[in-house]
């Protein structure tokens, strides 16, 4: 995951601060991405991939994007989108290290 994150600029917040949305898959580790959605009996796995991504985004200032225009979105308020992207990469790298996968390319 060395490619840059595809950001979508959305309307500013009530205070005029810029906001950007990215897809939740950008906040998952490789192991989380390829994990099955359902268990062997057909029940959904908990927590879901989206729940994992939202929790990770919350730790760095992101929030769940409640809107129909961008399904599966995570919104960040940011004046420096490069710093936000770096924070996402660091959070994912920390999660990879916790999983026992220290070979995450930054």
Protein Blocks (a to p, Z undefined) as FASTA:
>chain_A
ZZccddddddddfkopacddddfklmpcfklmmpcfbdfkopacdddfklmmmmmmmmno
pacdddfklghiacdddfblmlmmmmmmmmmmmmmmmnopakbcZZ
